[in-house]
Amino acid sequence: MPQHYPFSAVLGCETDALDDMGLALVLTTISPEIGGVLVRGEKGTAKSTTVRALAAVLPPIDVYAGDRFSVDPADPAATSPDGPFGTETETIVRPVRLVELPVGATEDRVLGSLHLERALSHGKVEYEPGLLARAHRGILYVDEVNLLHDHLVDLLLDAAAMGQVTVERDGVSVEHAARFVLIGTMNPEEGELRPQLLDRFGLTVEVAAPREPALRAEVVRRRMAYDADPVAFTARYRDADRALTERVETARERLAKVRLTESALMKIAEVCATFEVDGLRADIVTARTAVAHAAWEGRDEVTRADIRRAALLALPHRRRRNPFDAPGLDDDLLDQVLGGDDELPPEPPEGPAPDEPQSPPEDDTPDQAQAAGPRDEAGEGDSDQAPTDDTLAETPAESDVEQPMTPPAGTEAGSTVRATAPYRPRLLKVHGLGEGAAGRRSRALASTGRRVGARLPDGPTGSLHLVETLLAAAGKQSSRGRTTGRVELRNEDLRVAVREGREANLVLFCVDASGSMAARKRMSQVKTAILSLLLDAYRRRDKVGLVTFRGAEATVALPPTRSVDIAAARLDEVPAGGRTPLAEGLLEAARVLTRERMRDPRLRPLLVLVTDGRATGGKDAVARSQQAAEYVAGLGVTTVVIDGESGPLRLGLALRLAELLRAEHLPVAEVSAEALAGTVRSRTQKGAA
């Protein structure tokens, strides 16, 4: 049996205190109804090592011998598709399973499906259990959960919430229990989960590598000792792990005895209301977590300390925030709402006493805290944003007459202009039919979607295409000696469905940041359009990259990544000014696209070129730009030219550039979906007239 890194060693919990990650994992195993844990952190912070070590410290479970669904023999209401089991059925004790769900798993692999080979070979309809069945009463671990397709994440979270799975497909009708602890890990630099999916995880923790040299040295020392002799290293921490196991068992037994008083429940509701979380899931999860924390600490009643720890784990990812804001919680505001004393006030009397109104202490007044918090935040936001909109509207630089910005003598400093509020953009798609990772942008062959054909299977399970299977077998019946009776099916006749869905793409922005684009109104409009497209890419699970060109060169401001947050931050920092090296920008974009194609041939790119079409940088700038455009066109990349030119006097250079690139030409004012709808309505009205 392979040695796993000890849980107590990776968390350093020879002491009595656990860090946020260790505590969240322990609490959700004490009370699985909390709803699992999402661990966010930079690469190399032992996220996966910690999760894999967790299973070893959990108490073992009893199961029936030969039961693939791991029902609890002590639960008379538990049923298994492999049952029924009687009192004489042999039971065994086994460790808790840690089931890992690969990012590229299909829905059949997760839910289970008809075992096609046995159906054809033996004529029996048999269900092949999926990963959810295997994870029952254990841990289901998804590494890089932010890269998992949304419909699979929804499926997992629904199963975790309901505690069971119902499969109705391919002639199979099965229902089985699926109660597991769902744990996901992710690196935010690779992209975020949608807020709706974040909310479905019970707890969320942020992890980072320690900055203290002594702690870093201790981590290295332990890892090297483990690699040198895993058996001896694990033995050193066996007592600490055993103590954790016993404490988890004790907390589980105590859980039902912990009292959540009315005062504690009201305090939880006040905290959730103060932080303006949507819905009531936050209140429920916080209450369950506080009860589990009290049981873990050996208390019979929930205290303020339990509520505080629960809120810090259950609320950061649920507060209202902008799409590109990182999850977080204001500790000072939380302490202000909770008050200073650990003990909660006694239970209120049964009847109100209107003749004796009492004013709560200032620190315990949630209304004042709530009013102070949002008012301060709004005030800061207004002070930052008001000059951006109102002041710029009055400056001559916003006129439609475009003037290059003149930097100080001896420098080429640019002006930085921020985007305004994003809007819903029109959908930009890659031409053709791809086979990339599941997403929401372009047409592609996928595991979900409408059925468009059939193919030979590449595994024992799949979505059977019955008609194509029968057609494949029908032409071979005479060679098999059958002229009447039932159709004889063999393995080579099997066909599974080919489905058309949507894929994610690489959206590479190539942005002209030269002086001709530097008029403040124009650059603000351009950045707002790009920010809107970035937000759209975030929702459609795309990778994004950013190339800018100004002065004498082009720069890869952001290599392709799934972190749209970083792209939005880099966009804000892009200055404008100087000449327009259009050829350099196109060639740099071509180099980025070529590298990405080599890394992942299935990932289809969408090049979004934002420019007014001018070329003024370097010798023979116009001729070189035309050659670069023809080169990019030869790559066969779907390209959209967003024309940043505005005003009554237009040269139409971006339109000519789009023709050379064989690209779609799109004025920046028409990036908005509402602008597109208005254009369609106008054309319809003209046609009717």
Beta strands, then each sheet from edge to edge (+ up, - down):
strand 1: 37-41
strand 2: 61-64
strand 3: 91-94
strand 4: 98-100
strand 5: 112-114
strand 6: 127-129
strand 7: 139-143
strand 8: 164-169
strand 9: 172-177
strand 10: 181-186
strand 11: 203-207
strand 12: 415-416
strand 13: 438-446
strand 14: 450-455
strand 15: 496-503
strand 16: 506-512
strand 17: 543-550
strand 18: 553-561
strand 19: 575-576
strand 20: 605-611
strand 21: 638-643
strand 22: 664-667
sheet 1: 4+ 7+ 10+ 1+ 11+
sheet 2: 2+ 3-
sheet 3: 5+ 6-
sheet 4: 8+ 9-
sheet 5: 12+ 19-
sheet 6: 13+ 15- 14+
sheet 7: 18+ 17- 16- 20- 21- 22-
end
